[in-house]
Amino acid sequence: MIDPKKIEEFAKSITDSMPDGVKKMAEETEGKVKQVIQAQLARMDIVTREEFDVQSQVLLRTREKLMALEQRLDALDALNTSDKAQD
């Protein structure tokens, strides 16, 4: 896999070799592109990876609790059924 730092260094060396006018135009264009992308992502209601991971953990804990409650309910039902059978 290519080292991201090497790519960044390569891109920086290319940028540094550009004339000032081109650099300024590139910076302005980059700023505008970032604004457009951020606006579009905001409209798409996308969550961050961190938010996704947190919600995944919450869901996992909720499933574990649900399974434990189902087991307790099954045990209580079994106990209740055996008590009725003895009557």
Secondary structure, 3 states (H helix, E strand, C coil): CCCHHHHHHHHHHHHHCCCHHHHHHHHHHHHHHHHHHHHHHHHCCCCCHHHHHHHHHHHHHHHHHHHHHHHHHHHHHHHHHHHHHHC
